[in-house]
Amino acid sequence: MERKHFALKKLMEAVEKELLHKPNKKTLDRLSMLAGFQSWETFQEALHGDADARTNYRE
């Protein structure tokens, strides 16, 4: 029983570590593109500022 408890504890630690893992910039840029933005930075500017996705498509 003690071995199962230890194995379960290790599994939970691995899951928590992965959940807390921050995605890299390339992944964040790709997710931002799905939302209509050119990069993670432009998405953040729109999220926390006055800009929106239309600023990426000005001519």
C-alpha distance matrix in Angstrom:
0.0 3.8 5.4 5.2 6.4 8.8 10.0 10.7 12.4 14.4 15.4 16.6 18.5 20.2 21.2 22.6 24.5 26.0 27.0 28.7 30.5 34.2 36.0 38.8 42.5 43.1 40.5 41.9 45.4 44.5 43.0 46.1 48.3 46.7 47.6 51.2 51.3 52.3 49.6 46.8 49.4 51.8 49.0 48.1 51.8 52.1 49.0 50.1 53.8 56.8 56.5 55.3 54.8 58.6 59.3 57.8 60.5 63.6 66.5
3.8 0.0 3.8 5.4 5.1 6.2 8.7 9.9 10.5 12.4 14.3 15.4 16.6 18.6 20.1 21.1 22.6 24.6 25.8 27.1 28.8 32.5 34.6 37.2 40.9 41.7 39.3 40.7 44.2 43.6 42.2 45.2 47.5 46.2 47.1 50.6 50.4 51.2 48.4 45.5 47.9 50.5 47.8 46.7 50.4 51.0 47.9 48.7 52.5 55.6 55.4 54.3 54.0 57.8 58.2 56.8 59.6 62.7 65.6
5.4 3.8 0.0 3.8 5.4 5.1 6.1 8.5 9.8 10.6 12.3 14.2 15.3 16.6 18.4 20.0 21.1 22.8 24.4 25.9 27.1 30.9 32.7 35.1 38.9 39.5 37.2 38.8 42.2 41.5 40.3 43.4 45.6 44.3 45.5 48.9 48.7 49.3 46.5 43.8 46.4 49.0 46.4 45.5 49.2 49.8 46.9 47.9 51.6 54.7 54.2 53.1 52.6 56.3 56.7 55.1 57.8 61.0 63.7
5.2 5.4 3.8 0.0 3.8 5.4 5.0 6.0 8.4 9.8 10.4 12.2 14.1 15.3 16.4 18.2 19.9 21.2 22.4 24.3 25.7 29.5 31.1 33.8 37.5 38.0 35.4 37.0 40.4 39.5 38.1 41.2 43.4 41.9 43.0 46.5 46.5 47.4 44.7 42.0 44.7 47.1 44.4 43.6 47.4 47.7 44.7 45.9 49.7 52.6 52.1 50.8 50.2 54.0 54.6 53.0 55.6 58.9 61.7
6.4 5.1 5.4 3.8 0.0 3.8 5.5 5.1 6.1 8.6 9.9 10.5 12.3 14.3 15.3 16.4 18.3 20.1 21.0 22.5 24.3 28.1 30.1 32.9 36.5 37.4 34.8 36.0 39.6 39.0 37.4 40.3 42.7 41.3 42.1 45.7 45.6 46.5 43.7 40.8 43.3 45.7 43.0 42.0 45.6 46.1 43.0 43.9 47.7 50.7 50.5 49.4 49.1 52.8 53.4 52.0 54.7 57.8 60.8
8.8 6.2 5.1 5.4 3.8 0.0 3.8 5.5 5.1 6.2 8.6 9.9 10.6 12.5 14.4 15.4 16.5 18.6 20.1 21.2 22.7 26.5 28.5 31.0 34.7 35.6 33.4 34.7 38.3 37.8 36.5 39.4 41.8 40.7 41.6 45.0 44.7 45.3 42.4 39.5 41.9 44.6 42.1 41.0 44.6 45.4 42.4 43.2 47.0 50.1 49.8 48.8 48.4 52.2 52.5 51.0 53.8 56.9 59.7
10.0 8.7 6.1 5.0 5.5 3.8 0.0 3.8 5.4 5.1 6.2 8.7 9.9 10.7 12.4 14.3 15.4 16.8 18.5 20.2 21.2 25.0 26.6 29.1 32.9 33.5 31.1 32.7 36.1 35.4 34.2 37.3 39.5 38.2 39.4 42.8 42.6 43.2 40.4 37.8 40.4 42.9 40.4 39.6 43.4 44.0 41.1 42.3 45.9 49.0 48.4 47.2 46.5 50.3 50.7 49.0 51.7 54.9 57.6
10.7 9.9 8.5 6.0 5.1 5.5 3.8 0.0 3.8 5.4 5.0 6.2 8.6 9.9 10.5 12.2 14.2 15.4 16.4 18.4 20.0 23.7 25.4 28.3 31.9 32.6 29.9 31.2 34.8 34.0 32.4 35.5 37.8 36.3 37.3 40.8 40.7 41.7 39.0 36.2 38.8 41.2 38.4 37.6 41.4 41.7 38.7 39.9 43.7 46.6 46.1 44.9 44.4 48.1 48.7 47.2 49.9 53.1 55.9
12.4 10.5 9.8 8.4 6.1 5.1 5.4 3.8 0.0 3.8 5.4 5.2 6.2 8.7 10.0 10.6 12.3 14.4 15.3 16.5 18.4 22.1 24.3 27.1 30.7 31.8 29.3 30.3 34.0 33.6 32.1 34.9 37.4 36.3 37.0 40.5 40.1 40.9 38.0 35.0 37.4 39.9 37.3 36.2 39.9 40.5 37.4 38.3 42.0 45.2 44.9 43.9 43.7 47.5 47.8 46.4 49.3 52.3 55.2
14.4 12.4 10.6 9.8 8.6 6.2 5.1 5.4 3.8 0.0 3.8 5.5 5.1 6.3 8.7 10.0 10.6 12.5 14.3 15.5 16.6 20.4 22.3 24.8 28.5 29.4 27.2 28.6 32.1 31.7 30.5 33.4 35.8 34.9 35.9 39.2 38.7 39.2 36.3 33.4 35.9 38.6 36.2 35.2 38.9 39.7 36.9 37.8 41.5 44.6 44.1 43.1 42.6 46.4 46.6 44.9 47.9 50.9 53.7
15.4 14.3 12.3 10.4 9.9 8.6 6.2 5.0 5.4 3.8 0.0 3.8 5.4 5.2 6.3 8.7 9.9 10.8 12.4 14.4 15.5 19.2 20.7 23.4 27.1 27.7 25.1 26.6 30.1 29.4 28.1 31.1 33.4 32.2 33.3 36.7 36.4 37.1 34.4 31.7 34.4 36.8 34.3 33.6 37.3 37.9 35.1 36.3 40.0 42.9 42.2 41.0 40.3 44.1 44.5 42.8 45.6 48.7 51.5
16.6 15.4 14.2 12.2 10.5 9.9 8.7 6.2 5.2 5.5 3.8 0.0 3.8 5.4 5.1 6.1 8.5 9.9 10.5 12.2 14.1 17.8 19.8 22.8 26.3 27.3 24.6 25.6 29.2 28.8 27.0 29.9 32.4 31.2 31.9 35.4 35.1 36.1 33.2 30.3 32.8 35.2 32.5 31.5 35.3 35.7 32.7 33.8 37.5 40.6 40.1 39.0 38.7 42.4 42.9 41.5 44.3 47.4 50.3
18.5 16.6 15.3 14.1 12.3 10.6 9.9 8.6 6.2 5.1 5.4 3.8 0.0 3.8 5.5 5.2 6.1 8.6 9.9 10.6 12.2 16.0 18.3 21.0 24.6 25.9 23.6 24.5 28.2 28.1 26.7 29.3 32.0 31.2 31.9 35.2 34.5 35.2 32.1 29.1 31.4 34.1 31.6 30.4 34.1 34.9 32.0 32.8 36.5 39.7 39.3 38.5 38.2 42.0 42.1 40.7 43.7 46.6 49.5
20.2 18.6 16.6 15.3 14.3 12.5 10.7 9.9 8.7 6.3 5.2 5.4 3.8 0.0 3.8 5.5 5.1 6.3 8.7 10.0 10.6 14.4 16.1 18.6 22.3 23.2 20.9 22.3 25.8 25.5 24.3 27.2 29.6 28.8 29.9 33.1 32.5 33.0 30.0 27.2 29.8 32.5 30.1 29.3 33.0 33.8 31.2 32.3 35.9 38.9 38.2 37.2 36.6 40.3 40.4 38.7 41.6 44.7 47.4
21.2 20.1 18.4 16.4 15.3 14.4 12.4 10.5 10.0 8.7 6.3 5.1 5.5 3.8 0.0 3.8 5.4 5.2 6.2 8.7 9.9 13.4 15.0 18.0 21.6 22.4 19.6 20.7 24.3 23.7 22.2 25.1 27.5 26.4 27.3 30.7 30.4 31.2 28.4 25.6 28.4 30.7 28.1 27.4 31.1 31.6 28.8 30.2 33.8 36.7 36.0 34.8 34.2 37.9 38.3 36.8 39.5 42.7 45.5
22.6 21.1 20.0 18.2 16.4 15.4 14.3 12.2 10.6 10.0 8.7 6.1 5.2 5.5 3.8 0.0 3.8 5.4 5.0 6.2 8.6 12.0 14.4 17.6 20.9 22.3 19.7 20.2 24.0 23.9 22.1 24.6 27.5 26.6 27.0 30.4 29.8 30.7 27.7 24.6 27.0 29.4 26.8 25.6 29.3 30.0 27.0 28.0 31.7 34.8 34.4 33.5 33.3 37.1 37.3 36.0 39.0 41.9 44.9
24.5 22.6 21.1 19.9 18.3 16.5 15.4 14.2 12.3 10.6 9.9 8.5 6.1 5.1 5.4 3.8 0.0 3.8 5.5 5.2 6.2 9.9 12.4 15.1 18.6 20.1 18.0 18.7 22.4 22.6 21.3 23.8 26.5 26.1 26.7 29.9 28.9 29.4 26.2 23.2 25.4 28.2 26.0 24.7 28.4 29.5 26.8 27.6 31.2 34.4 33.8 33.1 32.8 36.5 36.4 34.9 38.0 40.9 43.7
26.0 24.6 22.8 21.2 20.1 18.6 16.8 15.4 14.4 12.5 10.8 9.9 8.6 6.3 5.2 5.4 3.8 0.0 3.8 5.4 5.0 8.5 10.0 12.9 16.5 17.5 15.0 16.1 19.7 19.5 18.2 21.0 23.5 22.9 23.8 27.0 26.3 26.8 23.8 21.0 23.7 26.2 23.9 23.2 27.0 27.7 25.3 26.6 30.0 33.0 32.1 31.0 30.3 34.1 34.2 32.5 35.4 38.4 41.2
27.0 25.8 24.4 22.4 21.0 20.1 18.5 16.4 15.3 14.3 12.4 10.5 9.9 8.7 6.2 5.0 5.5 3.8 0.0 3.8 5.5 8.2 10.0 13.5 16.7 17.9 15.0 15.4 19.1 19.0 17.1 19.6 22.4 21.5 22.0 25.3 24.8 25.8 22.9 19.9 22.5 24.8 22.1 21.2 25.0 25.5 22.7 24.0 27.6 30.6 29.9 28.8 28.4 32.2 32.5 31.1 34.0 37.0 40.0
28.7 27.1 25.9 24.3 22.5 21.2 20.2 18.4 16.5 15.5 14.4 12.2 10.6 10.0 8.7 6.2 5.2 5.4 3.8 0.0 3.8 6.3 9.4 12.5 15.5 17.5 15.2 15.0 18.8 19.4 17.7 19.7 22.8 22.4 22.6 25.7 24.6 25.4 22.2 18.9 21.0 23.6 21.2 19.8 23.5 24.4 21.6 22.4 26.0 29.2 28.8 28.2 28.1 31.9 31.7 30.5 33.7 36.4 39.5
30.5 28.8 27.1 25.7 24.3 22.7 21.2 20.0 18.4 16.6 15.5 14.1 12.2 10.6 9.9 8.6 6.2 5.0 5.5 3.8 0.0 3.8 6.4 9.2 12.5 14.3 12.3 12.7 16.4 17.0 15.9 18.1 20.9 20.9 21.5 24.4 23.1 23.4 20.1 17.1 19.3 22.2 20.2 19.1 22.7 23.9 21.6 22.6 26.0 29.1 28.2 27.5 27.1 30.8 30.5 28.9 32.1 34.9 37.7
34.2 32.5 30.9 29.5 28.1 26.5 25.0 23.7 22.1 20.4 19.2 17.8 16.0 14.4 13.4 12.0 9.9 8.5 8.2 6.3 3.8 0.0 3.8 6.5 9.3 11.6 9.8 9.5 13.1 14.3 13.3 14.9 17.9 18.4 18.7 21.3 19.7 19.9 16.5 13.4 15.5 18.5 16.6 15.5 19.1 20.5 18.4 19.3 22.6 25.6 24.6 24.1 23.7 27.4 26.9 25.4 28.6 31.3 34.1
36.0 34.6 32.7 31.1 30.1 28.5 26.6 25.4 24.3 22.3 20.7 19.8 18.3 16.1 15.0 14.4 12.4 10.0 10.0 9.4 6.4 3.8 0.0 3.8 6.7 8.1 6.1 6.6 10.0 10.8 10.3 12.3 14.9 15.5 16.4 18.8 17.3 17.2 14.0 11.4 14.2 16.9 15.1 14.8 18.4 19.6 18.0 19.5 22.4 25.2 23.6 22.7 21.8 25.4 25.0 23.1 26.1 29.0 31.6
38.8 37.2 35.1 33.8 32.9 31.0 29.1 28.3 27.1 24.8 23.4 22.8 21.0 18.6 18.0 17.6 15.1 12.9 13.5 12.5 9.2 6.5 3.8 0.0 3.8 5.6 5.5 6.4 8.8 10.3 11.0 12.5 14.6 16.0 17.1 18.8 16.9 16.0 12.6 10.6 13.0 16.0 15.1 14.9 18.2 19.8 18.9 20.2 22.7 25.3 23.5 22.8 21.7 25.1 24.3 22.0 25.1 27.8 30.2
42.5 40.9 38.9 37.5 36.5 34.7 32.9 31.9 30.7 28.5 27.1 26.3 24.6 22.3 21.6 20.9 18.6 16.5 16.7 15.5 12.5 9.3 6.7 3.8 0.0 3.8 5.4 5.0 6.0 8.6 9.9 10.3 12.3 14.4 15.3 16.4 14.0 12.6 9.2 7.5 9.7 12.7 12.4 12.5 15.4 17.2 16.9 18.1 20.2 22.6 20.5 20.0 18.9 22.0 20.9 18.6 21.8 24.3 26.6
43.1 41.7 39.5 38.0 37.4 35.6 33.5 32.6 31.8 29.4 27.7 27.3 25.9 23.2 22.4 22.3 20.1 17.5 17.9 17.5 14.3 11.6 8.1 5.6 3.8 0.0 3.8 5.5 5.1 6.3 8.7 9.9 10.7 12.8 14.6 15.4 13.5 11.8 9.1 8.8 11.6 13.8 13.5 14.6 17.3 18.6 18.6 20.5 22.3 24.2 21.7 20.7 18.8 21.8 21.1 18.2 20.9 23.8 25.8
40.5 39.3 37.2 35.4 34.8 33.4 31.1 29.9 29.3 27.2 25.1 24.6 23.6 20.9 19.6 19.7 18.0 15.0 15.0 15.2 12.3 9.8 6.1 5.5 5.4 3.8 0.0 3.8 5.4 5.2 6.3 8.6 10.0 10.9 12.8 14.5 13.2 12.7 10.1 9.1 12.5 14.4 13.1 14.3 17.5 18.2 17.6 19.8 22.0 24.1 21.7 20.3 18.4 21.8 21.6 19.0 21.6 24.8 27.0
41.9 40.7 38.8 37.0 36.0 34.7 32.7 31.2 30.3 28.6 26.6 25.6 24.5 22.3 20.7 20.2 18.7 16.1 15.4 15.0 12.7 9.5 6.6 6.4 5.0 5.5 3.8 0.0 3.8 5.4 5.1 6.1 8.7 10.0 10.8 12.6 10.8 10.7 7.8 5.7 9.2 11.1 9.6 10.5 13.8 14.5 13.9 16.0 18.3 20.4 18.2 17.0 15.6 19.1 18.8 16.6 19.6 22.5 25.1
45.4 44.2 42.2 40.4 39.6 38.3 36.1 34.8 34.0 32.1 30.1 29.2 28.2 25.8 24.3 24.0 22.4 19.7 19.1 18.8 16.4 13.1 10.0 8.8 6.0 5.1 5.4 3.8 0.0 3.8 5.5 5.1 6.3 8.9 9.9 10.6 8.4 7.4 4.7 4.7 8.2 9.4 8.8 10.7 13.2 13.9 14.3 16.5 18.1 19.7 17.0 15.6 13.7 16.8 16.3 13.7 16.5 19.5 21.8
44.5 43.6 41.5 39.5 39.0 37.8 35.4 34.0 33.6 31.7 29.4 28.8 28.1 25.5 23.7 23.9 22.6 19.5 19.0 19.4 17.0 14.3 10.8 10.3 8.6 6.3 5.2 5.4 3.8 0.0 3.8 5.4 5.1 6.6 8.9 10.0 9.2 8.7 7.5 8.1 11.6 12.2 11.0 13.4 16.0 16.0 16.2 19.0 20.6 21.8 19.0 17.0 14.5 17.5 17.8 14.9 17.1 20.5 22.7
43.0 42.2 40.3 38.1 37.4 36.5 34.2 32.4 32.1 30.5 28.1 27.0 26.7 24.3 22.2 22.1 21.3 18.2 17.1 17.7 15.9 13.3 10.3 11.0 9.9 8.7 6.3 5.1 5.5 3.8 0.0 3.8 5.4 5.2 6.7 9.0 8.8 9.9 8.6 7.9 11.6 11.9 9.6 11.9 14.9 14.3 13.9 16.9 18.9 20.3 17.8 15.6 13.5 16.9 17.6 15.3 17.6 21.0 23.7
46.1 45.2 43.4 41.2 40.3 39.4 37.3 35.5 34.9 33.4 31.1 29.9 29.3 27.2 25.1 24.6 23.8 21.0 19.6 19.7 18.1 14.9 12.3 12.5 10.3 9.9 8.6 6.1 5.1 5.4 3.8 0.0 3.8 5.3 5.1 6.5 5.3 6.8 5.8 5.5 8.8 8.3 6.1 9.1 11.5 10.9 11.1 14.2 15.6 16.8 14.1 12.0 10.0 13.5 13.9 11.8 14.4 17.6 20.5
48.3 47.5 45.6 43.4 42.7 41.8 39.5 37.8 37.4 35.8 33.4 32.4 32.0 29.6 27.5 27.5 26.5 23.5 22.4 22.8 20.9 17.9 14.9 14.6 12.3 10.7 10.0 8.7 6.3 5.1 5.4 3.8 0.0 3.8 5.3 5.0 4.8 5.6 6.5 8.1 11.0 9.9 8.7 12.1 13.9 13.0 13.9 17.1 18.0 18.5 15.3 12.8 9.9 12.7 13.4 10.6 12.5 16.0 18.5
46.7 46.2 44.3 41.9 41.3 40.7 38.2 36.3 36.3 34.9 32.2 31.2 31.2 28.8 26.4 26.6 26.1 22.9 21.5 22.4 20.9 18.4 15.5 16.0 14.4 12.8 10.9 10.0 8.9 6.6 5.2 5.3 3.8 0.0 3.8 5.5 7.3 9.2 10.0 10.8 13.9 12.7 10.6 13.9 16.0 14.4 14.7 18.3 19.5 19.9 17.0 14.0 11.1 14.0 15.6 13.2 14.6 18.3 20.8
47.6 47.1 45.5 43.0 42.1 41.6 39.4 37.3 37.0 35.9 33.3 31.9 31.9 29.9 27.3 27.0 26.7 23.8 22.0 22.6 21.5 18.7 16.4 17.1 15.3 14.6 12.8 10.8 9.9 8.9 6.7 5.1 5.3 3.8 0.0 3.8 5.9 9.1 9.9 10.1 12.6 10.9 8.2 11.5 13.3 11.2 11.4 15.1 16.2 16.5 13.8 10.7 8.3 11.6 13.3 11.8 13.5 16.9 19.9
51.2 50.6 48.9 46.5 45.7 45.0 42.8 40.8 40.5 39.2 36.7 35.4 35.2 33.1 30.7 30.4 29.9 27.0 25.3 25.7 24.4 21.3 18.8 18.8 16.4 15.4 14.5 12.6 10.6 10.0 9.0 6.5 5.0 5.5 3.8 0.0 3.8 6.9 9.0 10.6 12.4 9.9 8.4 12.2 13.0 10.9 12.4 15.8 16.1 15.7 12.5 9.2 5.9 8.6 10.4 8.4 9.8 13.2 16.1
51.3 50.4 48.7 46.5 45.6 44.7 42.6 40.7 40.1 38.7 36.4 35.1 34.5 32.5 30.4 29.8 28.9 26.3 24.8 24.6 23.1 19.7 17.3 16.9 14.0 13.5 13.2 10.8 8.4 9.2 8.8 5.3 4.8 7.3 5.9 3.8 0.0 3.8 5.7 7.5 8.8 6.3 5.7 9.5 10.2 9.0 10.9 13.8 14.0 14.0 10.7 8.3 5.5 8.5 8.8 6.6 9.2 12.3 15.3
52.3 51.2 49.3 47.4 46.5 45.3 43.2 41.7 40.9 39.2 37.1 36.1 35.2 33.0 31.2 30.7 29.4 26.8 25.8 25.4 23.4 19.9 17.2 16.0 12.6 11.8 12.7 10.7 7.4 8.7 9.9 6.8 5.6 9.2 9.1 6.9 3.8 0.0 3.8 7.2 8.3 6.5 7.7 10.9 11.3 11.3 13.5 15.8 15.8 16.1 12.5 11.0 8.3 10.4 9.7 6.5 9.2 12.1 14.5
49.6 48.4 46.5 44.7 43.7 42.4 40.4 39.0 38.0 36.3 34.4 33.2 32.1 30.0 28.4 27.7 26.2 23.8 22.9 22.2 20.1 16.5 14.0 12.6 9.2 9.1 10.1 7.8 4.7 7.5 8.6 5.8 6.5 10.0 9.9 9.0 5.7 3.8 0.0 3.8 5.3 5.4 6.4 8.7 10.0 10.9 12.4 14.4 15.0 16.1 13.1 12.2 10.4 13.1 12.0 9.5 12.7 15.2 17.7
46.8 45.5 43.8 42.0 40.8 39.5 37.8 36.2 35.0 33.4 31.7 30.3 29.1 27.2 25.6 24.6 23.2 21.0 19.9 18.9 17.1 13.4 11.4 10.6 7.5 8.8 9.1 5.7 4.7 8.1 7.9 5.5 8.1 10.8 10.1 10.6 7.5 7.2 3.8 0.0 3.8 5.6 5.1 6.1 8.6 9.9 10.3 12.1 13.6 15.5 13.1 12.6 11.6 14.9 13.8 12.1 15.6 18.0 20.8
49.4 47.9 46.4 44.7 43.3 41.9 40.4 38.8 37.4 35.9 34.4 32.8 31.4 29.8 28.4 27.0 25.4 23.7 22.5 21.0 19.3 15.5 14.2 13.0 9.7 11.6 12.5 9.2 8.2 11.6 11.6 8.8 11.0 13.9 12.6 12.4 8.8 8.3 5.3 3.8 0.0 3.8 5.4 5.1 6.2 8.7 9.7 10.5 11.3 13.4 11.3 11.8 11.7 14.5 12.6 11.5 15.2 16.9 19.7
51.8 50.5 49.0 47.1 45.7 44.6 42.9 41.2 39.9 38.6 36.8 35.2 34.1 32.5 30.7 29.4 28.2 26.2 24.8 23.6 22.2 18.5 16.9 16.0 12.7 13.8 14.4 11.1 9.4 12.2 11.9 8.3 9.9 12.7 10.9 9.9 6.3 6.5 5.4 5.6 3.8 0.0 3.8 5.4 5.0 6.2 8.5 9.9 9.8 10.9 8.1 8.3 8.0 10.7 8.9 8.1 11.8 13.5 16.6
49.0 47.8 46.4 44.4 43.0 42.1 40.4 38.4 37.3 36.2 34.3 32.5 31.6 30.1 28.1 26.8 26.0 23.9 22.1 21.2 20.2 16.6 15.1 15.1 12.4 13.5 13.1 9.6 8.8 11.0 9.6 6.1 8.7 10.6 8.2 8.4 5.7 7.7 6.4 5.1 5.4 3.8 0.0 3.8 5.4 5.2 6.1 8.6 9.6 11.0 8.7 7.8 7.7 11.1 10.5 9.9 13.4 15.6 18.9
48.1 46.7 45.5 43.6 42.0 41.0 39.6 37.6 36.2 35.2 33.6 31.5 30.4 29.3 27.4 25.6 24.7 23.2 21.2 19.8 19.1 15.5 14.8 14.9 12.5 14.6 14.3 10.5 10.7 13.4 11.9 9.1 12.1 13.9 11.5 12.2 9.5 10.9 8.7 6.1 5.1 5.4 3.8 0.0 3.8 5.4 4.9 6.0 7.8 10.5 9.3 9.7 10.7 14.0 12.8 12.9 16.5 18.1 21.5
51.8 50.4 49.2 47.4 45.6 44.6 43.4 41.4 39.9 38.9 37.3 35.3 34.1 33.0 31.1 29.3 28.4 27.0 25.0 23.5 22.7 19.1 18.4 18.2 15.4 17.3 17.5 13.8 13.2 16.0 14.9 11.5 13.9 16.0 13.3 13.0 10.2 11.3 10.0 8.6 6.2 5.0 5.4 3.8 0.0 3.8 5.5 5.3 5.2 7.4 6.3 7.9 9.8 12.3 10.5 11.4 15.0 15.9 19.3
52.1 51.0 49.8 47.7 46.1 45.4 44.0 41.7 40.5 39.7 37.9 35.7 34.9 33.8 31.6 30.0 29.5 27.7 25.5 24.4 23.9 20.5 19.6 19.8 17.2 18.6 18.2 14.5 13.9 16.0 14.3 10.9 13.0 14.4 11.2 10.9 9.0 11.3 10.9 9.9 8.7 6.2 5.2 5.4 3.8 0.0 3.8 5.6 5.2 6.0 4.4 4.8 7.2 9.8 9.1 10.5 13.6 14.8 18.5
49.0 47.9 46.9 44.7 43.0 42.4 41.1 38.7 37.4 36.9 35.1 32.7 32.0 31.2 28.8 27.0 26.8 25.3 22.7 21.6 21.6 18.4 18.0 18.9 16.9 18.6 17.6 13.9 14.3 16.2 13.9 11.1 13.9 14.7 11.4 12.4 10.9 13.5 12.4 10.3 9.7 8.5 6.1 4.9 5.5 3.8 0.0 3.8 5.9 7.9 7.8 7.8 10.0 13.0 12.8 13.9 17.0 18.5 22.1
50.1 48.7 47.9 45.9 43.9 43.2 42.3 39.9 38.3 37.8 36.3 33.8 32.8 32.3 30.2 28.0 27.6 26.6 24.0 22.4 22.6 19.3 19.5 20.2 18.1 20.5 19.8 16.0 16.5 19.0 16.9 14.2 17.1 18.3 15.1 15.8 13.8 15.8 14.4 12.1 10.5 9.9 8.6 6.0 5.3 5.6 3.8 0.0 3.8 7.2 8.4 10.0 12.7 15.3 14.3 15.8 19.1 20.0 23.6
53.8 52.5 51.6 49.7 47.7 47.0 45.9 43.7 42.0 41.5 40.0 37.5 36.5 35.9 33.8 31.7 31.2 30.0 27.6 26.0 26.0 22.6 22.4 22.7 20.2 22.3 22.0 18.3 18.1 20.6 18.9 15.6 18.0 19.5 16.2 16.1 14.0 15.8 15.0 13.6 11.3 9.8 9.6 7.8 5.2 5.2 5.9 3.8 0.0 3.8 5.8 8.4 11.7 13.5 12.1 14.3 17.4 17.7 21.2
56.8 55.6 54.7 52.6 50.7 50.1 49.0 46.6 45.2 44.6 42.9 40.6 39.7 38.9 36.7 34.8 34.4 33.0 30.6 29.2 29.1 25.6 25.2 25.3 22.6 24.2 24.1 20.4 19.7 21.8 20.3 16.8 18.5 19.9 16.5 15.7 14.0 16.1 16.1 15.5 13.4 10.9 11.0 10.5 7.4 6.0 7.9 7.2 3.8 0.0 3.8 6.8 10.5 11.3 10.2 13.1 15.5 15.4 18.9
56.5 55.4 54.2 52.1 50.5 49.8 48.4 46.1 44.9 44.1 42.2 40.1 39.3 38.2 36.0 34.4 33.8 32.1 29.9 28.8 28.2 24.6 23.6 23.5 20.5 21.7 21.7 18.2 17.0 19.0 17.8 14.1 15.3 17.0 13.8 12.5 10.7 12.5 13.1 13.1 11.3 8.1 8.7 9.3 6.3 4.4 7.8 8.4 5.8 3.8 0.0 3.8 7.1 7.9 6.6 9.3 11.9 12.1 15.7
55.3 54.3 53.1 50.8 49.4 48.8 47.2 44.9 43.9 43.1 41.0 39.0 38.5 37.2 34.8 33.5 33.1 31.0 28.8 28.2 27.5 24.1 22.7 22.8 20.0 20.7 20.3 17.0 15.6 17.0 15.6 12.0 12.8 14.0 10.7 9.2 8.3 11.0 12.2 12.6 11.8 8.3 7.8 9.7 7.9 4.8 7.8 10.0 8.4 6.8 3.8 0.0 3.8 5.5 5.9 8.0 10.2 11.3 15.1
54.8 54.0 52.6 50.2 49.1 48.4 46.5 44.4 43.7 42.6 40.3 38.7 38.2 36.6 34.2 33.3 32.8 30.3 28.4 28.1 27.1 23.7 21.8 21.7 18.9 18.8 18.4 15.6 13.7 14.5 13.5 10.0 9.9 11.1 8.3 5.9 5.5 8.3 10.4 11.6 11.7 8.0 7.7 10.7 9.8 7.2 10.0 12.7 11.7 10.5 7.1 3.8 0.0 3.8 5.4 5.7 7.6 9.8 13.4
58.6 57.8 56.3 54.0 52.8 52.2 50.3 48.1 47.5 46.4 44.1 42.4 42.0 40.3 37.9 37.1 36.5 34.1 32.2 31.9 30.8 27.4 25.4 25.1 22.0 21.8 21.8 19.1 16.8 17.5 16.9 13.5 12.7 14.0 11.6 8.6 8.5 10.4 13.1 14.9 14.5 10.7 11.1 14.0 12.3 9.8 13.0 15.3 13.5 11.3 7.9 5.5 3.8 0.0 3.8 5.3 5.5 6.9 10.5
59.3 58.2 56.7 54.6 53.4 52.5 50.7 48.7 47.8 46.6 44.5 42.9 42.1 40.4 38.3 37.3 36.4 34.2 32.5 31.7 30.5 26.9 25.0 24.3 20.9 21.1 21.6 18.8 16.3 17.8 17.6 13.9 13.4 15.6 13.3 10.4 8.8 9.7 12.0 13.8 12.6 8.9 10.5 12.8 10.5 9.1 12.8 14.3 12.1 10.2 6.6 5.9 5.4 3.8 0.0 3.8 5.5 5.7 9.4
57.8 56.8 55.1 53.0 52.0 51.0 49.0 47.2 46.4 44.9 42.8 41.5 40.7 38.7 36.8 36.0 34.9 32.5 31.1 30.5 28.9 25.4 23.1 22.0 18.6 18.2 19.0 16.6 13.7 14.9 15.3 11.8 10.6 13.2 11.8 8.4 6.6 6.5 9.5 12.1 11.5 8.1 9.9 12.9 11.4 10.5 13.9 15.8 14.3 13.1 9.3 8.0 5.7 5.3 3.8 0.0 3.8 5.9 9.0
60.5 59.6 57.8 55.6 54.7 53.8 51.7 49.9 49.3 47.9 45.6 44.3 43.7 41.6 39.5 39.0 38.0 35.4 34.0 33.7 32.1 28.6 26.1 25.1 21.8 20.9 21.6 19.6 16.5 17.1 17.6 14.4 12.5 14.6 13.5 9.8 9.2 9.2 12.7 15.6 15.2 11.8 13.4 16.5 15.0 13.6 17.0 19.1 17.4 15.5 11.9 10.2 7.6 5.5 5.5 3.8 0.0 3.8 6.4
63.6 62.7 61.0 58.9 57.8 56.9 54.9 53.1 52.3 50.9 48.7 47.4 46.6 44.7 42.7 41.9 40.9 38.4 37.0 36.4 34.9 31.3 29.0 27.8 24.3 23.8 24.8 22.5 19.5 20.5 21.0 17.6 16.0 18.3 16.9 13.2 12.3 12.1 15.2 18.0 16.9 13.5 15.6 18.1 15.9 14.8 18.5 20.0 17.7 15.4 12.1 11.3 9.8 6.9 5.7 5.9 3.8 0.0 3.8
66.5 65.6 63.7 61.7 60.8 59.7 57.6 55.9 55.2 53.7 51.5 50.3 49.5 47.4 45.5 44.9 43.7 41.2 40.0 39.5 37.7 34.1 31.6 30.2 26.6 25.8 27.0 25.1 21.8 22.7 23.7 20.5 18.5 20.8 19.9 16.1 15.3 14.5 17.7 20.8 19.7 16.6 18.9 21.5 19.3 18.5 22.1 23.6 21.2 18.9 15.7 15.1 13.4 10.5 9.4 9.0 6.4 3.8 0.0
